[in-house]
Every structure is written in C-alpha cells, then in structure tokens.
Amino acid sequence: MGETITFWVLAVVSVGAALGMIFSRKAVYSALLLGGVMLCLAVLYAVQEAPFLAAVQIIVYTGAIMMLFLFVLMLVGVDSSDSLVETLKGQRFWAGLAGVGFAVLVILAIGNALFVPEPVGMAAATEQAGGNVPALARLVFTRYVFAFEVTSALLITAALGAMVLAHREKAEPKASQKDLSRARFAEGDPSPLPAPGTYARNNAIDMPALLPDGSVAELSVNRHLARYDVEQGHLPDDPKLAEGIKHVAEEEPVTEPREVTK
C-alpha cells in the first residue's frame, strides 16, 4: 500500500516537473525542474529495493550532469535570449531525426510495459545473481550492452550540446592586444584596469584603496606622494579620500635604530 501511494505521488510530481521543464521559458527553471525529475526517479529506485541505482541517479545525474547544465547557464547567462541562427549546418535535420528515433524508443518502451508478463519483483530477479549490483552488472554487459553503449553516447552528446549552447557567432573579429592598447590611449586612460577582487578605485598609488567596510586604507597610499598632493593641492573631491591622504601626509616616518658595530 505504501509503495503504491509513493509511486502515484512521485509520478504526478515527476510528470509535472517534466512538463514544466519542457514548457518553461527560463533555462534556469528548466534545469531546476530537471533536477526534481531526477530526484523522483532516485526515490522510485529506492522504493523498488535498488539502492545502487538510487545512489547512481543522485551522484551521477543529479550531481554531475546537473552541474554541467548549471555551468553552461553561468557561461551563457540566465537572461540571454535564444538565437535562431544555426551555428552548425544541418543541426535541425539531425535534431529532427533524433526526435523521431526517441519517439520510436518511447513507443517500444510503452508497448513492452503493457504486454510484458506479470513482473516477479526485484528480490526474485536478483536472487540468482547474488544481489542487486552483480545482477545489474551481468545484465548491463551481456543483454543490454548495446543500450549501455548508447547511453554513454548520449552522455557525450550532452557534453557536446553544452558546448553548442555556449557557442556564439562573433559579429566582429576579436580585438588583439595592440588594438586594446590603442583604444586605452585614445580614451585618455593608458593605465590598465584594477585587478579583480581588489577595492582600489584606480591604479594610482597616491589614491587610497577602500576596505570592505568602506573606510579608507591609509597603508595603500605612498607617504611621499601624499605630501606632494597636499602641498600642490591635488586632492580628490571625495572628503573621505582627501582626509585619508592628509592623515598619511602628516605621519612621521618610522625609523628603526641602527646597530653600531665596531
């Protein structure tokens, strides 16, 4: 009774998540709904006394494959619009052919499930092989070896599909290092941009950086340049930065006593 209730609950949830994955306009929603379908399959495997399949479903598909999808979403962008331009010639034909083949497989699977004799159960099916994992290995590498190889080809296809999703046609040639340098000098700012992860406002050593709390990091200012800026009146408009530069300029240099040797 409990197995039947679990099946019907998870069946409704998994089919609803699958339909939402297909008809969702947001790629990130489709990925999350696909993860829900995979988790429902894992629970169904566990209910059918197949813990190995349940663990593989969570670790391999929900873990590895879903991470691949999410990495592609981070590369492409969540709000990026789909391009209708074919980046690979003939991909629509091969996609349609693959869709027809998948439809044939679904029809064969449904027919096999409807006209197959009464199932004997997981325990009776794996009793002669000595357990769930040996029975699964024997079937995979003997009776279903072709289906196993096709599944491995599908995983490779998923990786290639991720690369195709991340591929974009370039409207203009990639700028070289010489072009980037010329553009910086033409804009009047020849210095490179600050490195990622720093709080510096620019690369000038006479301008203080900012700490994570927004305060001025006085140790990032050169004392001699700070004095020169104060004397010449070259202070920034921001009163917080100007006060930090004045405070550094007023500090006395720290000198350590020298050891006298004879």
Backbone bond lengths (Angstrom), bond angles and torsions (degrees), N, CA, C in turn:
res aa  C-N    CA-C-N  psi(-1)  N-CA   C-N-CA  omega(-1)  CA-C   N-CA-C  phi
1 M - - - 1.466 - - 1.534 111.13 -
2 G 1.332 115.05 -45.12 1.460 118.04 179.11 1.505 112.78 -65.64
3 E 1.350 117.41 -35.62 1.459 120.99 178.00 1.517 111.21 -65.34
4 T 1.327 116.66 -38.92 1.469 120.51 179.36 1.524 111.38 -66.13
5 I 1.333 116.45 -42.88 1.467 120.14 179.35 1.530 110.36 -64.18
6 T 1.344 115.77 -42.93 1.468 119.26 178.68 1.513 111.55 -61.70
7 F 1.346 116.23 -41.10 1.470 119.58 -179.63 1.519 111.45 -62.56
8 W 1.340 117.83 -47.38 1.456 119.80 -175.94 1.526 111.33 -69.35
9 V 1.317 118.05 -35.40 1.466 120.15 177.85 1.521 110.51 -66.14
10 L 1.348 116.03 -49.38 1.461 119.47 -179.14 1.523 112.10 -69.25
11 A 1.327 117.23 -30.23 1.464 119.52 177.33 1.521 111.05 -63.90
12 V 1.320 116.31 -44.49 1.465 119.94 179.00 1.526 110.53 -64.56
13 V 1.354 116.11 -43.13 1.464 119.65 -178.67 1.518 111.05 -65.59
14 S 1.343 117.35 -44.79 1.468 120.80 -177.17 1.528 111.71 -68.06
15 V 1.348 117.66 -41.65 1.467 119.71 178.86 1.531 110.67 -66.74
16 G 1.339 117.15 -40.56 1.461 119.79 176.86 1.519 112.16 -63.57
17 A 1.345 116.77 -41.61 1.470 119.74 177.64 1.521 111.33 -66.22
18 A 1.343 117.04 -36.68 1.467 120.06 178.60 1.526 111.38 -65.64
19 L 1.335 116.91 -42.71 1.467 119.66 176.98 1.529 111.30 -65.14
20 G 1.331 116.42 -40.51 1.462 119.00 176.34 1.511 112.42 -63.53
21 M 1.339 117.30 -36.07 1.456 120.78 177.57 1.525 111.09 -63.76
22 I 1.332 117.49 -38.30 1.466 121.01 -177.57 1.527 111.26 -73.43
23 F 1.328 116.95 -43.12 1.462 120.54 -172.54 1.529 113.41 -94.40
24 S 1.315 118.89 -0.50 1.460 120.63 179.35 1.519 110.60 -73.56
25 R 1.316 116.94 139.11 1.460 121.90 179.29 1.525 112.99 -88.00
26 K 1.320 117.54 -13.30 1.452 122.25 179.57 1.521 109.14 -101.40
27 A 1.334 116.04 128.83 1.464 119.79 -177.66 1.521 111.91 -66.65
28 V 1.327 116.62 -34.41 1.459 118.90 -179.04 1.519 110.88 -69.18
29 Y 1.332 118.49 -34.98 1.461 121.29 175.60 1.527 110.58 -66.20
30 S 1.320 116.62 -40.12 1.463 119.97 178.07 1.523 110.86 -62.22
31 A 1.330 117.27 -40.17 1.458 120.12 179.19 1.522 111.90 -65.40
32 L 1.331 117.04 -41.53 1.462 120.19 178.97 1.527 111.60 -67.34
33 L 1.319 117.53 -40.04 1.459 120.27 177.20 1.520 111.59 -66.47
34 L 1.328 117.18 -35.18 1.463 120.14 175.26 1.522 110.74 -63.95
35 G 1.321 117.11 -38.16 1.461 120.06 174.94 1.515 111.90 -62.40
36 G 1.339 117.92 -36.76 1.460 121.00 176.14 1.517 112.09 -64.34
37 V 1.337 117.28 -40.28 1.468 120.62 177.06 1.528 110.58 -62.37
38 M 1.323 117.23 -42.80 1.461 120.36 -179.51 1.525 111.63 -65.39
39 L 1.304 117.46 -38.25 1.467 120.13 178.15 1.532 110.90 -66.97
40 C 1.325 117.73 -38.14 1.468 120.09 176.52 1.527 110.89 -63.35
41 L 1.317 117.59 -40.03 1.463 120.25 176.82 1.525 111.18 -63.48
42 A 1.327 117.30 -38.96 1.458 120.37 179.12 1.523 111.34 -63.17
43 V 1.328 116.42 -41.25 1.470 119.63 178.37 1.525 110.61 -66.45
44 L 1.330 118.09 -38.76 1.461 120.69 177.40 1.524 111.16 -63.52
45 Y 1.334 117.39 -39.28 1.470 120.15 175.22 1.527 111.17 -62.13
46 A 1.322 116.07 -41.45 1.464 119.13 179.83 1.523 111.49 -66.10
47 V 1.327 117.90 -37.23 1.465 121.05 178.30 1.529 110.91 -66.02
48 Q 1.334 116.85 -33.97 1.462 121.72 179.27 1.532 112.78 -82.74
49 E 1.339 117.31 17.67 1.461 123.56 176.80 1.537 111.68 61.26
50 A 1.323 114.96 41.60 1.468 121.25 175.70 1.521 108.86 -125.08
51 P 1.332 117.45 73.71 1.476 119.07 -176.61 1.518 113.41 -66.37
52 F 1.340 117.00 -30.58 1.462 118.92 179.28 1.525 111.33 -64.39
53 L 1.335 116.32 -45.68 1.461 119.69 177.89 1.527 111.31 -63.82
54 A 1.337 116.88 -37.42 1.463 119.71 178.37 1.525 111.16 -63.58
55 A 1.340 116.44 -42.23 1.467 119.88 179.01 1.518 111.28 -66.64
56 V 1.342 117.00 -41.13 1.473 120.29 178.64 1.522 110.58 -64.87
57 Q 1.325 116.81 -38.98 1.465 120.46 179.31 1.522 111.26 -61.59
58 I 1.318 117.51 -39.65 1.465 120.72 -178.73 1.523 111.34 -77.26
59 I 1.340 116.79 -45.35 1.462 120.19 -174.03 1.524 111.51 -72.57
60 V 1.350 116.42 -48.68 1.469 120.29 -173.17 1.523 110.89 -80.23
61 Y 1.328 116.54 -56.21 1.460 119.18 -172.55 1.526 111.65 -80.43
62 T 1.341 116.29 -56.37 1.464 118.15 -178.22 1.521 111.43 -66.88
63 G 1.340 117.82 -30.79 1.455 120.50 -179.50 1.512 112.87 -86.75
64 A 1.347 116.58 -64.62 1.469 120.66 -171.80 1.526 112.24 -74.02
65 I 1.339 117.52 -52.78 1.465 119.72 -176.00 1.527 111.71 -65.39
66 M 1.332 116.73 -40.57 1.463 119.02 178.49 1.525 111.48 -65.67
67 M 1.330 117.79 -36.06 1.458 119.95 175.63 1.523 110.91 -63.32
68 L 1.335 116.21 -37.20 1.464 119.50 176.37 1.523 111.05 -61.98
69 F 1.329 116.67 -44.59 1.464 119.86 178.10 1.532 111.48 -61.52
70 L 1.329 116.48 -43.16 1.460 119.62 -178.63 1.528 111.52 -67.40
71 F 1.335 118.01 -35.82 1.461 120.41 175.89 1.529 109.99 -63.35
72 V 1.329 116.91 -39.92 1.469 119.54 177.89 1.522 110.64 -64.26
73 L 1.338 116.96 -39.57 1.467 119.74 177.88 1.520 111.14 -63.80
74 M 1.335 117.08 -36.80 1.465 118.95 177.39 1.520 111.33 -67.75
75 L 1.335 117.53 -34.69 1.465 119.78 178.84 1.523 111.53 -73.64
76 V 1.331 116.37 -44.05 1.459 119.70 -176.98 1.517 111.12 -75.31
77 G 1.359 116.70 -40.88 1.457 120.88 -175.67 1.514 110.44 107.92
78 V 1.318 116.22 136.15 1.467 120.44 -177.21 1.521 111.30 -68.20
79 D 1.325 117.69 -39.07 1.461 121.80 -175.31 1.520 113.13 -94.46
80 S 1.332 118.16 9.09 1.462 120.06 -178.73 1.523 110.23 -72.71
81 S 1.314 116.59 140.27 1.462 121.43 -179.60 1.522 109.88 -83.88
82 D 1.338 115.84 149.74 1.458 121.00 179.70 1.520 109.80 -74.07
83 S 1.319 114.90 139.59 1.457 120.93 178.73 1.528 109.31 -96.84
84 L 1.330 117.17 132.99 1.455 122.38 178.91 1.517 112.86 -92.39
85 V 1.318 117.23 5.20 1.456 121.55 179.44 1.520 108.81 -85.53
86 E 1.328 117.03 130.76 1.461 121.38 179.37 1.526 109.36 -75.79
87 T 1.336 115.52 114.07 1.460 119.59 176.09 1.523 111.69 -82.49
88 L 1.331 117.92 -19.98 1.463 123.62 176.27 1.524 108.23 -122.07
89 K 1.320 116.89 129.19 1.450 121.37 -177.81 1.536 110.45 -69.24
90 G 1.334 115.53 132.63 1.453 120.94 175.96 1.511 115.06 81.29
91 Q 1.338 117.57 10.77 1.467 118.10 -176.50 1.526 111.88 -71.39
92 R 1.326 118.23 -28.03 1.457 119.28 178.13 1.523 111.31 -68.79
93 F 1.324 116.66 -38.83 1.469 119.67 178.48 1.521 110.77 -63.59
94 W 1.325 116.95 -48.12 1.457 120.02 -178.75 1.526 111.16 -68.53
95 A 1.335 117.66 -32.82 1.464 119.53 175.89 1.525 110.99 -66.18
96 G 1.340 117.82 -40.95 1.457 120.42 176.35 1.519 112.41 -64.70
97 L 1.330 116.21 -40.27 1.466 119.99 177.06 1.520 111.35 -63.53
98 A 1.324 116.74 -41.79 1.467 119.84 177.04 1.518 111.41 -65.08
99 G 1.340 117.96 -35.91 1.458 120.73 177.19 1.522 112.40 -65.10
100 V 1.337 117.10 -39.64 1.471 120.40 176.98 1.527 110.53 -65.18
101 G 1.324 116.65 -42.20 1.460 119.58 177.71 1.523 112.63 -62.92
102 F 1.336 115.92 -39.87 1.463 119.22 177.99 1.525 111.01 -65.81
103 A 1.341 117.34 -37.95 1.463 120.18 178.07 1.529 110.74 -63.77
104 V 1.326 117.25 -38.98 1.471 120.48 176.93 1.518 111.02 -63.20
105 L 1.326 117.40 -41.71 1.460 120.64 178.13 1.526 111.73 -63.61
106 V 1.331 117.21 -39.77 1.464 120.31 178.57 1.529 110.52 -64.30
107 I 1.335 117.31 -41.88 1.470 120.80 179.48 1.522 110.19 -64.14
108 L 1.334 117.46 -42.83 1.465 120.47 178.46 1.525 111.64 -64.41
109 A 1.334 116.73 -38.86 1.463 119.94 179.35 1.520 111.35 -66.00
110 I 1.348 117.50 -41.33 1.462 120.47 178.78 1.528 110.61 -66.48
111 G 1.328 116.62 -41.96 1.462 119.15 177.83 1.512 112.68 -64.12
112 N 1.319 116.94 -38.90 1.469 120.36 177.28 1.518 111.32 -65.09
113 A 1.346 116.96 -37.14 1.463 119.58 179.18 1.522 112.35 -72.00
114 L 1.347 117.76 -30.16 1.459 120.29 -178.44 1.526 112.88 -80.28
115 F 1.323 117.52 -36.43 1.456 120.85 -173.23 1.531 113.62 -105.98
116 V 1.325 117.76 8.10 1.460 120.29 178.08 1.524 108.75 -78.12
117 P 1.331 119.38 150.33 1.467 120.35 176.49 1.526 111.85 -62.94
118 E 1.327 115.29 173.28 1.454 121.17 -177.95 1.521 110.02 -59.56
119 P 1.353 118.95 127.11 1.468 119.64 -179.61 1.519 111.81 -65.76
120 V 1.330 114.49 148.92 1.464 120.60 -177.51 1.516 112.34 -93.22
121 G 1.337 118.27 -12.98 1.456 120.31 -179.52 1.517 112.07 100.30
122 M 1.335 115.78 159.37 1.454 121.33 -176.49 1.531 112.10 -68.76
123 A 1.331 117.03 -41.18 1.463 119.89 -177.47 1.516 111.63 -64.31
124 A 1.328 117.78 -42.91 1.465 120.45 179.75 1.524 111.82 -70.02
125 A 1.334 117.37 -32.52 1.460 120.14 -178.88 1.518 112.52 -72.10
126 T 1.311 118.32 -29.58 1.469 121.91 -177.38 1.516 113.06 -104.20
127 E 1.315 117.67 7.68 1.463 119.82 -176.05 1.521 111.61 -70.05
128 Q 1.332 117.79 -41.12 1.459 120.99 -177.12 1.523 112.47 -73.23
129 A 1.327 117.51 -30.43 1.466 120.27 -177.67 1.515 112.75 -80.19
130 G 1.308 118.75 -15.00 1.457 120.57 178.86 1.506 114.95 96.06
131 G 1.314 118.21 16.25 1.461 120.06 178.34 1.513 111.90 141.66
132 N 1.322 115.05 175.61 1.457 120.64 -176.53 1.523 112.27 -70.31
133 V 1.327 117.35 -46.84 1.469 120.58 -176.08 1.530 112.19 -68.41
134 P 1.348 121.28 -47.65 1.477 119.58 176.05 1.521 113.36 -59.83
135 A 1.354 116.94 -39.81 1.466 118.99 178.58 1.520 111.02 -64.75
136 L 1.331 116.96 -40.34 1.463 120.49 178.36 1.525 111.01 -64.88
137 A 1.333 117.42 -42.37 1.468 120.53 179.28 1.519 111.51 -63.98
138 R 1.346 117.17 -40.07 1.469 120.11 179.65 1.521 111.16 -64.37
139 L 1.329 117.36 -41.68 1.459 119.99 179.78 1.527 112.20 -70.63
140 V 1.338 116.28 -39.02 1.464 119.87 -177.33 1.516 111.57 -64.78
141 F 1.346 117.32 -42.53 1.466 120.68 -173.71 1.524 113.21 -97.14
142 T 1.323 118.15 8.93 1.467 120.47 175.02 1.530 110.55 -126.57
143 R 1.311 116.58 -72.60 1.464 120.70 -173.26 1.516 112.66 -76.78
144 Y 1.322 116.73 -39.07 1.467 120.86 -175.74 1.531 112.29 -111.14
145 V 1.326 116.74 32.67 1.461 118.64 -178.52 1.528 111.06 -67.36
146 F 1.351 116.90 -35.12 1.471 119.04 178.51 1.528 111.04 -65.80
147 A 1.343 116.37 -43.55 1.461 119.72 177.33 1.526 111.26 -63.76
148 F 1.330 117.19 -34.10 1.460 120.73 177.69 1.525 111.13 -65.42
149 E 1.321 117.33 -41.56 1.467 120.58 178.27 1.527 110.97 -68.27
150 V 1.339 116.49 -36.70 1.464 119.22 177.22 1.526 110.83 -64.69
151 T 1.340 116.51 -37.54 1.462 120.22 177.45 1.516 111.33 -63.84
152 S 1.333 116.83 -41.20 1.466 119.35 176.88 1.521 111.11 -63.59
153 A 1.341 116.46 -36.51 1.473 119.31 175.86 1.522 111.23 -65.69
154 L 1.340 117.10 -34.52 1.468 119.93 177.44 1.523 111.49 -66.26
155 L 1.336 116.93 -36.58 1.464 119.44 177.48 1.531 110.90 -64.97
156 I 1.325 116.06 -40.42 1.469 119.30 176.76 1.531 109.93 -64.87
157 T 1.339 115.83 -38.85 1.465 119.67 177.63 1.527 111.17 -63.02
158 A 1.339 116.35 -37.11 1.470 119.20 177.22 1.522 111.01 -63.18
159 A 1.340 117.10 -40.29 1.467 119.56 177.68 1.527 111.13 -65.40
160 L 1.335 116.58 -41.75 1.469 119.62 177.33 1.528 111.03 -65.29
161 G 1.336 116.95 -37.43 1.462 119.79 176.63 1.514 112.50 -62.85
162 A 1.343 116.15 -36.42 1.464 119.38 176.76 1.521 110.92 -63.78
163 M 1.337 116.86 -40.01 1.469 119.37 178.38 1.518 111.43 -68.82
164 V 1.334 117.44 -34.56 1.465 120.27 178.08 1.524 110.40 -67.33
165 L 1.344 116.92 -38.61 1.465 119.71 178.13 1.519 111.46 -64.76
166 A 1.340 116.29 -35.58 1.461 119.37 -179.84 1.518 112.83 -79.08
167 H 1.333 117.94 -11.42 1.469 121.15 -177.81 1.520 110.31 -80.79
168 R 1.306 116.11 135.38 1.463 122.22 177.58 1.528 108.80 -134.50
169 E 1.334 115.12 140.69 1.453 120.49 175.79 1.526 110.07 -72.56
170 K 1.319 117.44 134.05 1.460 121.87 179.91 1.519 109.46 -88.27
171 A 1.327 115.82 125.65 1.460 120.19 -179.98 1.522 111.50 -75.87
172 E 1.331 117.45 -23.65 1.461 121.39 -179.34 1.525 108.77 -142.60
173 P 1.308 118.28 156.08 1.471 119.84 -178.28 1.521 111.90 -64.04
174 K 1.319 115.57 152.25 1.456 121.74 -179.34 1.529 110.36 -67.99
175 A 1.319 115.49 134.27 1.476 120.20 -179.04 1.521 109.94 -71.68
176 S 1.330 115.78 135.80 1.456 121.06 178.38 1.532 110.52 -83.48
177 Q 1.329 115.96 174.80 1.458 119.70 178.36 1.524 111.46 -64.52
178 K 1.314 116.93 -34.22 1.464 120.18 177.77 1.532 110.86 -66.75
179 D 1.334 116.85 -40.72 1.469 119.74 178.89 1.525 111.30 -65.52
180 L 1.339 117.18 -39.38 1.455 120.00 178.55 1.526 111.64 -65.66
181 S 1.341 116.63 -38.72 1.469 120.15 178.13 1.523 110.98 -65.53
182 R 1.318 117.07 -42.93 1.467 120.16 178.82 1.524 110.88 -63.70
183 A 1.332 117.18 -38.13 1.462 119.77 179.12 1.527 111.43 -66.35
184 R 1.335 117.93 -37.10 1.467 120.08 177.78 1.522 111.37 -65.73
185 F 1.332 117.52 -43.03 1.464 119.75 179.10 1.525 111.12 -68.83
186 A 1.326 117.82 -33.82 1.458 119.92 179.51 1.525 111.50 -69.29
187 E 1.324 117.48 -30.67 1.462 121.09 178.63 1.521 112.74 -81.32
188 G 1.334 118.59 -5.86 1.454 121.61 178.57 1.512 114.31 85.18
189 D 1.343 118.84 11.68 1.460 122.32 179.71 1.522 108.12 -131.73
190 P 1.349 117.57 79.52 1.467 119.49 -175.02 1.530 113.99 -73.48
191 S 1.308 118.35 -15.74 1.462 119.50 -178.20 1.523 110.25 -73.73
192 P 1.333 118.38 146.33 1.471 120.20 178.79 1.516 111.42 -69.51
193 L 1.306 115.73 162.92 1.453 121.42 179.93 1.517 110.77 -73.10
194 P 1.321 118.94 157.31 1.465 120.63 177.54 1.519 111.78 -60.93
195 A 1.316 115.67 151.04 1.461 120.78 179.80 1.523 110.29 -67.95
196 P 1.338 118.81 150.05 1.473 120.55 179.49 1.519 111.81 -63.61
197 G 1.317 116.21 144.63 1.450 121.51 176.29 1.513 115.13 88.43
198 T 1.340 118.93 3.56 1.454 121.84 179.16 1.527 109.21 -105.29
199 Y 1.327 114.99 164.53 1.457 120.99 -179.94 1.528 110.90 -105.73
200 A 1.335 116.34 14.72 1.454 119.01 -179.67 1.528 110.25 -71.80
201 R 1.341 116.18 139.88 1.464 120.57 176.99 1.516 111.18 -80.78
202 N 1.318 117.51 -26.14 1.458 123.05 174.51 1.523 107.70 -160.93
203 N 1.299 116.98 -174.44 1.465 121.37 -176.82 1.524 113.27 -94.72
204 A 1.317 119.01 5.53 1.462 120.89 179.67 1.531 109.70 -76.23
205 I 1.333 117.15 132.95 1.467 120.30 -176.79 1.526 112.06 -83.27
206 D 1.339 117.92 -2.94 1.464 119.10 175.05 1.524 111.68 -95.13
207 M 1.317 117.66 3.11 1.460 122.42 176.85 1.514 109.05 -112.93
208 P 1.308 118.59 125.68 1.465 120.24 -175.73 1.521 112.10 -71.43
209 A 1.332 114.06 149.64 1.457 120.57 173.77 1.522 109.45 -83.49
210 L 1.299 116.00 174.34 1.458 121.81 -179.32 1.518 110.06 -114.29
211 L 1.314 116.09 139.41 1.454 122.23 175.58 1.530 109.31 -80.62
212 P 1.347 117.70 166.28 1.469 118.98 -178.53 1.517 114.58 -57.61
213 D 1.347 118.12 -27.01 1.463 119.72 178.91 1.524 113.29 -85.04
214 G 1.337 118.20 2.19 1.451 122.10 179.21 1.507 115.14 93.29
215 S 1.342 118.24 -5.63 1.468 120.76 179.24 1.520 110.52 -79.99
216 V 1.331 115.19 165.77 1.456 121.58 -175.72 1.520 109.76 -83.59
217 A 1.349 116.13 131.32 1.470 121.74 175.76 1.523 107.83 -89.45
218 E 1.331 116.98 98.02 1.465 120.91 -175.39 1.521 112.51 -70.09
219 L 1.328 117.88 -23.71 1.464 119.85 178.93 1.527 112.50 -69.44
220 S 1.332 117.71 -13.98 1.467 120.19 -179.83 1.521 112.53 -86.34
221 V 1.330 118.68 0.12 1.461 122.27 -177.75 1.523 109.38 -104.54
222 N 1.309 115.90 134.25 1.458 120.92 174.90 1.535 109.59 -72.47
223 R 1.327 117.90 128.83 1.458 121.61 -173.62 1.523 111.85 -65.82
224 H 1.330 116.99 -40.23 1.475 120.43 -178.61 1.535 110.62 -67.94
225 L 1.328 117.00 -41.55 1.459 119.24 177.93 1.521 111.40 -68.02
226 A 1.340 116.89 -33.16 1.460 119.76 177.40 1.518 111.04 -64.61
227 R 1.343 117.62 -41.42 1.463 120.27 177.42 1.522 111.02 -64.73
228 Y 1.317 117.11 -39.98 1.459 120.36 179.34 1.536 110.48 -63.79
229 D 1.330 116.97 -42.30 1.464 119.64 179.42 1.525 111.53 -65.05
230 V 1.337 116.98 -36.27 1.469 119.80 178.77 1.512 110.35 -68.25
231 E 1.344 117.14 -42.79 1.463 120.41 -179.26 1.522 111.89 -66.44
232 Q 1.335 116.93 -38.58 1.462 119.92 -177.51 1.529 112.62 -88.61
233 G 1.316 117.10 -8.48 1.461 120.11 -179.95 1.511 114.20 78.04
234 H 1.344 116.48 24.79 1.461 120.53 179.77 1.530 109.50 -94.12
235 L 1.302 115.68 67.71 1.459 120.54 -178.72 1.528 109.73 -106.73
236 P 1.327 117.37 147.34 1.472 119.67 179.39 1.523 111.59 -68.92
237 D 1.307 115.07 161.63 1.469 120.67 179.95 1.528 112.11 -72.06
238 D 1.320 116.75 -26.47 1.463 119.65 179.77 1.528 108.93 -68.76
239 P 1.347 119.41 120.27 1.473 119.87 -178.13 1.523 112.80 -63.96
240 K 1.314 118.30 -30.12 1.460 120.52 179.75 1.529 110.52 -66.84
241 L 1.339 116.62 -44.45 1.469 119.93 178.85 1.524 110.74 -68.44
242 A 1.328 116.85 -39.78 1.462 119.62 179.92 1.532 111.12 -64.15
243 E 1.316 117.55 -40.37 1.463 120.61 178.53 1.529 110.67 -65.04
244 G 1.355 117.16 -37.83 1.454 119.64 177.65 1.516 112.58 -64.80
245 I 1.328 117.11 -40.02 1.469 120.40 178.73 1.527 110.44 -66.78
246 K 1.325 118.32 -41.77 1.465 121.06 177.76 1.523 111.44 -62.37
247 H 1.326 117.31 -39.15 1.467 120.59 -179.73 1.519 110.80 -66.70
248 V 1.319 117.34 -38.38 1.471 119.81 177.20 1.518 110.82 -67.70
249 A 1.339 117.27 -39.26 1.462 120.23 -179.08 1.514 112.02 -66.27
250 E 1.325 117.92 -29.31 1.460 121.24 -178.75 1.528 113.12 -81.87
251 E 1.338 118.02 -12.66 1.453 120.31 -179.04 1.521 110.99 -71.58
252 E 1.310 114.75 143.68 1.459 120.48 176.83 1.522 109.51 -86.20
253 P 1.331 117.70 144.11 1.467 119.86 178.55 1.517 110.60 -65.58
254 V 1.300 115.43 141.00 1.461 121.73 178.89 1.518 108.38 -91.08
255 T 1.337 114.78 120.15 1.463 120.36 -179.53 1.514 108.64 -116.82
256 E 1.316 116.72 136.11 1.455 121.70 178.30 1.525 109.69 -94.57
257 P 1.319 118.63 141.13 1.474 119.98 178.85 1.521 111.62 -65.64
258 R 1.324 113.31 137.64 1.467 118.86 -179.73 1.524 110.56 -86.38
259 E 1.291 115.00 145.16 1.462 119.93 178.32 1.524 109.48 -81.82
260 V 1.335 115.82 125.01 1.458 121.81 -178.05 1.514 108.13 -84.94
261 T 1.305 116.86 124.91 1.482 121.81 179.26 1.515 108.38 -115.67
262 K 1.281 114.63 144.50 1.460 120.51 178.46 1.520 109.90 -114.72
